[in-house]
Amino acid sequence: MSSVLNVNVGVLGHVDSGKTSLARALSTLLSTASLDKHPQSQERGITLDLGFSAMRRPLPSHLADSSSYGELQFTLVDCPGHASLIRTIMGGAQIVDVMILVVDVTKGMQTQTAECLVVGEILAPSLVVVLNKCDLLGEEGSPAREEKLAKMKKRLAKTFEATRFAGCTMVPISARPGGAEDTTAPSGLDALVEALEAHVPADLARRRSTLAEGSGSSADPLLMAVDHAFPIKGKGTVLTGTVLQGVVSVNDMIELPVLKETKKVKSMQMFHQPVNRAVQGDRLGMLVTQLDAKAIERGIVASPGAVPTFTAAVCALEKIRFFKGRIATKSRFHVTIGHETSMAELLIFGLGSQTSKADARERVLAAKEKRRGVVDVAEEMFDIGNSYLYQEELMGAAEVAAAMAEQDNAAAGSKPGDVVVPPQYALLTFDQPVTAPEKSLLIGARLDADIHQNSCRLAFHGKLIDLVYATGPGDAGSSSGAASAYSKFRIYKNKERNGVVERWTNEYEAVCKGMFKKETDMTLFQNMEVKTGTGIVGVIAGTFGKSGKFKVSFRTAVPKEEQSKPDSNRLTMSFRKYVFDSDKHAMRQESDN
């Protein structure tokens, strides 16, 4: 096995915060896509694509005790900070084990810094904050510099309090003191490396060590995020990327799902060293033959048949708190899953029964204690056989607090941080087929919004739960296949009709009106339940004349004193209409799950 434990470190932050300078200062090895090699990056001075480089360290003692590795390698993933490149940031963030958020200490949190923090919260297990450009605060160790630094740390700590990174490590550095032309050595890097080492959990080393030695097996199929492909004359095409799950060995058969092509792995390397086996977390290049490098610049490599293509999917969703807009049913967003981004239309739905809602509330509160989110709870509670309530909007904490205040004056003072956001779901219908692993994480955004606006464009995040309509040999693109896939999905709207009792004919029957028009086909409503304002239940027994009046039979006797109450003369018929019911006129009266 390789004696090197590879840990992927995502370097994210606002444009010109010094990410690439930091990666360059830390790096001792360079990969095929390192440090602003993109021609436009060099010309414009910003990172336009994912850049990869690495540094090696002796294995810290807390990792040495739990694995057979001899050395630690940090692979630095330099993500672009330019606002229009958020797709690439999201693709890069999905492969990281630790995230570095680079903050310009003279400016603090900026728009893209906040967006990167959101991405990190969703995708990164842990965070180290780097306060860069500290040389601009004054002489090192001077009271003025220390005071400015303390103020910025306090300000940022307040921001992180509301995230799952509360109390995160902050390291002041100067990656390139004096600017690009200055040759002064960077400062603060030793403290940063120590912080990174401390953020590598022992169980990560133990798990990967077991897989790499071959003494453990991975039940999960191979998934590898490919970020670059290039040809080698006379040999084939090299695919470089990061193993997200599973293992891969030389001579294995792999699939490129987007191309629907299967290839054999001829050889593999990790940072120019030949290897026979790679496991989750490893960054490697693999050589395959008879593949056009231009056909797959970025995407997924997988075990054959492991990654489906679909045009619609059910997912658990949560609104991102920094997003100020409304996320409504039938609205359209850019949805990024892995390296793919497609426009999708949303149909929001959620739990209908009060029992389910109460259970969900308890689960969400318990999840918060373990730093788990509402998406995790929603995934656990989802059952394709249950019925779900159609909803107009994806609710964030602010919307839930406002709704509580509207319903109950006592809750008018509720703050977003005090409320429990209920689990919600969406049926996403994509404009074009998407190829992605099952259970993938996703992010919805307004990528068409003005990038110069000081507002977060990331709207929601979530997880694929069920592929409602997967393309395949039996149903590829057929309308009947789509209809069949949707019809199993039980999303309903609550409906009601209201009427009044015109007169009571006896204690068990009444003639009623106001619920139907004279041309209504009353056979559709025969034997449907109605309820009086006092809660007495009856059924529609038939028509009365031809003016839309109808007869109601009550199951229990209604005494005359009860009949004289105004509320006893109000009638309501409640029912459900299912969005994907094959019978569009069907009205269903049924109890909650």
N, C-alpha and C positions, 0 to 999 in steps of 0.2 A: 504493500500500500504506500501511498504518498505519505511522507512524514510531516507534511505541512497542513495545518488546519487553516482553511480559507474562510475569512469573515468578510462579507460585503458591507461596505460603509457608503451610504448614500450621502453626497455632499450637495445640499440644497440651499437656496436662499435667493434674495432679490438680485436682479441684474446689477453687476458691478459691485457686489458686496465682497468680492475677493475669493470666490470659491475655487476658481482655477489656479490662482496664485497659491492658495492653501494646499491644493492637491499636488501641485508641482513641488512645493517645499517639502511635503511629506514623502514623496515618491522616490523609490530607488529602482523600481522595475517599470517598464512601460509595455502596454499591450498594443494590439493592432489598432485600437481606436482611442489613443490617449491624447489628452490635453490639447483641445482646440486644434485638431488637425483639419477640421472642416475648413475649406478655403474662405467661406464667408466669415467664419469665426475669427480667423487670423486677420481678415480685412477690417471687420467691425469691432473686434476686441471683446466679443461676448461668445459664450458657448451656445452653439446651435444644435448640437447633437450630444448624445451620451458619450462622455470620455472616460476611459478606464486606465488606471495605473495602479501600482501596488507598492507596498513596503513590507519587509520581513522583520520579525522581532523574535527574541527568545520566548518560548512558551511560558506565560506567567504560572506561578505555583498553583493557583486555584484551578487551572485547567490541566496542569501536568498530573495532578492526583487522580483525575477522572477519565483520562484518555491515554492512548499510546502515541500521540503526536509528539514531535520533537521541536516544532517551530510553528510560529503564528504568522500568517500572512493577512494583511488588510488589503483587500481590493477596493480601491477608491472609485466610486461611480460619480463622476462630476456631471451633475444634471444642469441643464440650461436654466437660467433665471429670467430670460426674456419672456414677457407675458404671453406672447402669441405661441409659445412652444410648450404650453402646459400639457399637451398630449405626451410629449417626450418625457417630461418630468414624471408623469404618472406611470409610464412604462418602466422608467428607471427605478422608481420607488418600490415597485413590487418585488424587486430582487434583493432588497437590502435586509441585513440583520441588525444593523445599528444605523441611526441617522444623525448626521451632523447638520444642524441648522446654522448657517453663517449669517450673522447680523452685523451690519455696519454700525459700529458703536457710536458713531456721530449722528446716526439717523434713527436708530431703533427699528421697530416693526414697520415695514412698508407693505404695500398691497400684495406683492408677490411673496414676501416673507410670510404673510398670513396664509396665503394659499398653500405654500409649501408646508406650513405647520399643519394645516388641515389634512393634506395628503399624508403627512407623517403620522398623524393621529390614527388614520384609517389603516395604514399599511406597515408602519415601522414598529418593531417591538420596543425599542428604547431610543432615547434622544440625548445627545450632547449638544449644548448650545455654545457656539464659538463667537466671541465678541471680537471682531476683527478691526484692524486699523487703529489700535489703541495708541500707536505712535502719534496720532493726530490730536490726542488729548493732552499732550505735554510730555515733559521729561519723565522717564520711568522712575517710579517711586516718589514723585513730587506730590505734595498735598493736593494741588489743584487736579492732577490726573486721577488720584485715588478718589477724590470727592465726586468727580464726574462719572467715574466707573461705578461707584457705589449707587449713585442715583439711577443709572441705566439698569443695573442689576435689579434694583428694587422695582422699577417700572416693568421690566420684563417678567419678573417673578409674579407680579399681579396678573399679567396676561396668561401665564402658564398655569395659574391657579385653577382656571376654569377648564383646563384640559386634563387628559390622563397623564401628562408629563409634569404635573405639579411637583415642585421641589427638584427639578432636573439640574444636572451639573452645568455650570457656566464657566467657560475657560477664556480669559482675556489673552489675545495674541496679536502679533503684527506679522502677517504672512509676507508682506513685501514693504518693509519700512522705507519711507522716502519716495515710494512710487516705482514705476516700471523700470526706470533707468538707474535707480540707486542700487548699489551692491551690498548694502548693509545686510547682515545676516538676520533671518527671521527670529522672532522671540516668542516664547510661550509654547513652543511645539512639544517640549518634553512633558509638560503638564497635560497637554491634549492627548498625547499617546498613552499616558498613564490612565487618563479617564476612559479612553477607548478600550483599553485592556480590561479595566474594571467592569465594563458594560457587556463583556462577552460571557454569557452564562455557562456554568460548568456542564449543565445538561445538554447544551448544544454540542459541546466538544465530545461528550460521552456518546451521544446519539450518532453523530457523524463518524466517530471512531469505530463504532460497532458495524456500521454499514460499510465503511471503507475496507475493513478487514475481511468482510465477507462472512463474518460469524453471525451477522443478523441479516434478515431479509426484509425488503421493502414490499409490502402488499400493494402499495400505490404504483400505478403506471408511471413511466418516465414523462416528465414535463420539463422542457428546457426553453428558457426565454432567449431567443436569438436576436442579437442586436446588430450584427454585421455579417456579411458574407463576401468572400473574395476568391477569385480563381488562382490556382497555381498551375502554370503551364506544364502540361504533360502528366499531371497527377490528379487533378480534380478541383473541387470547390471546398473551401474551409468555411465552416459555420462556427462563429464564436458566440458564446453566451453563457448563461448561468443556469445550473440545474436547480429547478424549483422544487421538484419532488422525485422520488424514485432513484434508480441507479442506471448507469449506462456503461457498457463494456465494448471493447473492440470486437468487431464481427457481429454485433447486435443489429437487428433490423429496426430502423426508425421510420416514422412517417412525417411528412410535411403536410399537415392537415389542409391548409389553404390550397395547396397545389394538388392534393389527393395523390401524392407520389410517395412511394416507399423506397428507401435506400439502405445500403449496408455501410456500417461504420468501418472504414478502412484503418484509420489510426486516430490517436488523440494526443493533445498536448495541453499542459497547464503552464503558462508563462514559459514557453520554449522548452519544457521538459516533457519527454514522452511518458505517457501513462496508459495503463490497460483498463482502468476502471475509474469512474467519477461518481460522486454521490451528491445528495442535496446540499446546496450551498457552494459547490465547486464552480469556479469559472474556468472554462476550457474552450479549446478549438477542436472540432472534429472534421476529419476529411472524408468526403463522400465523392462518388464519381457520377458522371453524366447528369449534372445539375447545373443549370444556368444561374450563375451567382446573382444576376440582375433580377431574377424572378422572386427572390426572397431576401430583401434587405433587412427586414425585421419581422418577427413573428414567433411561432411556436414550433418546436420539434417534440415529437411524442412517441410513445409506444403505438404501434399500428392499431387504429380503431379507438383510441382513447379520447380523442377530442372531436366533439360533434360540431356540425354546422346547423344553425337555427335562425329562424326569422322572427321568433317571438319567445318570450320567456317570462316566468314569474320570478320576482325577486322580493326580498325583504329590504325595506328602505328606511333611511333616517335623514331628515333635513339637516343640512349643515348650518350651524347657528349664525355664521357670518353672512349668509345669503339673505338679502333683504327682500327679494321678490317673492311672488306667489307661485307655488308649484301645484297646478290644478290638473284635474283629469282632462284629457284631450290636449294638454299642452305638449310641446315638443322640445326636447333637449338633446344636446350632444352627449352620448353615453360612451364612455371608454371602458372597455373590458380587455385587460392585457395591453397589447400594442394596437388593438383595433378601436377605431372610433366611428360610430354611426349615429345618424339622427334616429330618434325613437319617439313614438307617441305613448303617453302614459294613461293607464286606467288605474286609478287608486282604489284600494279596497282595504277593509279591516275586519276586526272581530265584531260580530253582531250581538251575541248574547251577553247579558249582564254577568252571568257566571264566568264566561271566558274573560271578560274585561277585568273582573275582580282578581281572577287567577293571574292574568297578565300583569296587573299592577304589582302583586306580590313578587312575581318573578323578576320584574324590572328592578324593583328595590333591592332584591337579593343580588342581582347581577351587578348593580352599581357598587356594592360592597366588595366585589371581586374584580372591579375595574373592567367589567364586560359591558357591552352596549345593548341597546334595544334591538339592534339587528340580530344579535345572537339569540335573544329571547324569541323574536319573531320567527327565526328559522326553526327553533325547537318546537314551537307551537303549531307550525303549519301542517295541515293534513289535507291533501287534495280531495278527500271525500267529504269534507265539511263545507258548509255554506258560509259565505262571507258577504259583508255589507258593502255595497257600492258607496264610495265616498268622493266628495267634490275636491278635496285638497289634502296634500301631505302636510301634516301638522308638525311644527317645531315647538319648542318649549314656549316661545312667545305667543304662538297661536293658541296653544292649550291654555295658557294663563288668561288670555283675553276671553276665550270661550267660557272658562270657569267664572270669570268676573261678570259676564253677561247673564249667566244662569243663576248666580248666587252673589248678592252684594257682599256677603261675608268674605268672599274670595277675591274681592276687588283689589286687595293689596298684595296678592300673590306675585312673587317674582318668578321669572323663567327658571331660575335655578332651584326653586322650591317645588316645581310641578313634576309629575311623572308623565312622560310622553308615551302614549300607547303604541304597541306594535302595529305597523302598517305595511302593506304590500303594494306592488304594482304589477300589472301586466304590461310589459314593454313590447311594442310592435315596432320592429326595426325597418328602416327604409330599404336596407339591403341585407343579405344573409351575413351573419356573424359567426366566425369560427373561434371558439374559446372553450377551455376546460369547464366541466361541470363544477358547480360551487365556486366559480370565480368571483372575486371582488369586482365592484364596478363603481364608477363615479359619473354623475350627471352634471353637466355644466352648460353655461351660456357662452360658448367659445366665440360666438359671433358678436358678443358685447364689445363696446369700445374699450380697448386695452389700456387707454389712458385715463379711464374713469377710476376714481379711488374707491372701488367696490369689489367685493369677492365675486368671482364668476362661478365658483364651484357651488352647486345647488344641493346635491344630495349624494349619499353614498349607500352602498348596499351589497347584497350577495345574491347570486343566482341560486334559486331553490329548485325550480322545475322547468324543464324545457317544454313549453306548451306545444310548440310546433317545430319539430326538428326535421330538416330536409333529409331525404334518404331515398333509396331505390323505390320504395312503395308509395311515397307521397311527395316526391320532389316537386314542389311548387303547385300542386293541384289544389283547386279551390275546395273540392270535397274533402281532401285530407286536412286542410286548415279548419273547415267547419267541424269536422269530427273531433279534432284536437281541442278546439275551444268549447265544444258542447259539454265535455266532461267537467268543465270548470264552473263551479256554482257561485257566481256573483249575482246578488239580487239587489233590487231597489225596493224599499218599503213604500207601499201605496195605500191610499184609503179613499173611500167614498163616504159622504155624509148625507143623512136624510133626517126626517122627523116622523113621529107617529101622528097620523091624522086623526085616528080614533081607535079606541080599544073595543073589540067586538066581544071579548070575554077575558077571563083572567089569563088565558093561554095564547090568545091571538090578537093581532092588531093590523089595521090597514095603514100603510106608510107611504110616504112620497118624498120627492126631492133628491133621490139618489140616482135615478135613471131618467133618460129622455124617453119619449113615447116610442121612438123607433128602435130602442135598444133591444137586442135579442136576449130576452130574460132567461133563456135556457142555459146561457153561459154562467148564470149566477145561482141557479137552482141549488138549494141545500148549503149555500155558503153562510158562514157564521156572521152575525152582526152583534153588536153590544150596545146597550143603553149607556147613557152618561153615568148611571149608578152602578154599572158593571154587570147587569143582567144579560145573559147570553141567549140568543135565539137564532133561528135559521130562516132563510128566505124560502117560503113555501110555494110561491108562484106569483103570477100576475094578478092584478085586480083592475079589470077594465082595460082600456087601450090608451090611457093618458100617461103611462109610466109609473102608475101606482103599483104597489106590490104588497103581498101578505107575509107577515112574519109569525112563526110559531115559536113560543118560548118553552124551554124545557121544564121550568118550574112555574108554579102559579104566581101571578103578579097581582097582589091585593089592590083594591081600589085606592087606598091611601098612598100606595107606592105609585100607582098610575097617575095620580094627581101632581106628583113632583115634576117640575120643569125638566130636570136632568133625565128623568125616566122617559121623556119623550124625544130625547136626542139620540140618534142612531149613528154608529160608525161601523163600516165594514173595512177591516184591515187585511191586506194580503201582500204577497211578494210577486214581483215580476223578475224573472231571471234574464240577465243580459244576453246570454247565449242559448236561451231556450229555443228548440227547433220550432215550437209552436209560439209564435209571437203574441198570440192573444191569451195565452195561458195565465191564469191567476192562481197562485198557490197559497193556501193557508196551512202553515205548518209550524211546529214548535222550534225553538232554538236548538242548536247542537248541544 
